Amino acid sequence: MVTFVNKLTVHGDIEEFLAAKERISAFMSAQPGHIAHRTLNSLGEPNVFVEIAEWVDAASHRAAMTSETFRELVGPLAALATPEPGLFRTVEEGPWRTPAAVVPEPAHAA
């Protein structure tokens, strides 16, 4: 499995960016080898987004990225944001935990 990480700094209209990004995400989600994706938005810099997508392998990701449809979809996005993409492999993974703040306290007998 590989993980695609892309930091996108939006310098155009954010709503237009999100609409273009949604079209690309829909296309990529339907491609062979796509596992999951999410897009994060910086709390400190509202014009900065991070896209994270998991793929079965680098070849599947590359095939999707080099397709004619992808190139057509990404065109409008290029005018709205500056990408900083990278493909990564996992070297360590820890357990996911629920934050203590949302775990209910046990009832105490009075």
C-alpha positions in Angstrom: 0.0 0.0 0.0 1.1 3.6 -0.7 -0.2 6.9 0.5 -0.4 10.0 -1.7 -0.1 13.3 0.2 -0.6 16.6 -1.5 -0.5 20.0 0.2 -2.5 22.5 -1.8 -2.2 26.2 -1.2 -5.2 27.9 -2.7 -4.6 31.3 -4.3 -7.9 31.5 -6.1 -11.6 31.2 -5.0 -11.9 28.5 -2.3 -15.4 27.4 -3.3 -14.3 27.0 -6.9 -11.3 25.0 -5.7 -13.5 22.7 -3.6 -15.8 22.1 -6.5 -12.9 21.2 -8.8 -11.3 19.0 -6.1 -14.6 17.2 -5.6 -14.7 16.3 -9.3 -11.2 14.9 -9.2 -11.9 13.0 -6.0 -14.9 11.4 -7.5 -12.9 10.3 -10.6 -9.9 9.0 -8.5 -12.2 7.1 -6.1 -13.6 5.1 -9.1 -10.1 4.1 -10.3 -8.7 0.6 -9.8 -6.4 0.4 -6.8 -7.9 3.3 -4.9 -8.6 2.5 -1.3 -9.6 5.7 0.5 -9.1 9.4 0.6 -9.7 12.5 2.7 -9.1 16.2 2.4 -8.0 18.3 5.4 -8.2 22.1 5.8 -5.7 23.9 8.0 -7.2 25.7 11.0 -4.5 28.3 11.0 -4.3 28.9 7.3 -7.8 28.5 5.8 -6.4 28.6 2.2 -4.2 25.5 2.9 -5.5 22.0 2.3 -3.9 18.5 2.6 -5.2 15.7 0.5 -4.4 12.1 1.6 -5.2 9.1 -0.5 -4.4 5.4 0.0 -3.7 3.2 -3.0 -3.0 -0.5 -3.4 0.3 0.3 -5.1 2.3 3.1 -6.9 1.4 1.7 -10.3 -2.3 2.1 -9.7 -1.8 5.7 -8.6 0.4 6.4 -11.5 -2.1 4.9 -14.0 -4.9 7.1 -12.6 -2.7 10.3 -12.6 -1.5 9.8 -16.2 -5.0 9.2 -17.7 -6.5 11.7 -20.1 -9.5 12.2 -17.9 -7.4 13.1 -14.9 -5.4 15.6 -16.9 -8.6 17.3 -18.1 -10.0 17.4 -14.5 -6.8 18.8 -13.0 -6.5 21.7 -15.4 -8.9 24.1 -13.6 -7.4 23.2 -10.3 -3.9 24.3 -11.4 -5.2 27.8 -11.9 -6.6 27.9 -8.3 -3.9 26.2 -6.2 -0.2 25.4 -5.9 0.3 21.6 -5.2 3.1 20.0 -3.3 2.5 16.3 -4.0 4.4 13.2 -2.8 3.9 9.4 -2.7 4.8 7.7 0.6 5.2 4.2 2.1 4.3 3.4 5.7 7.3 2.9 8.0 5.5 2.9 11.3 1.8 2.7 12.3 0.4 3.0 15.8 -3.0 2.3 17.3 -5.8 4.7 16.7 -7.3 5.9 20.0 -10.5 7.7 21.0 -9.6 11.0 22.7 -10.2 10.8 26.5 -12.5 13.8 26.3 -15.1 11.8 24.4 -14.9 8.6 26.5 -17.7 8.7 29.1 -16.6 8.5 32.7 -17.9 5.4 34.6 -20.7 6.1 37.0 -19.6 6.2 40.7 -21.8 4.8 43.5 -22.7 7.5 46.0 
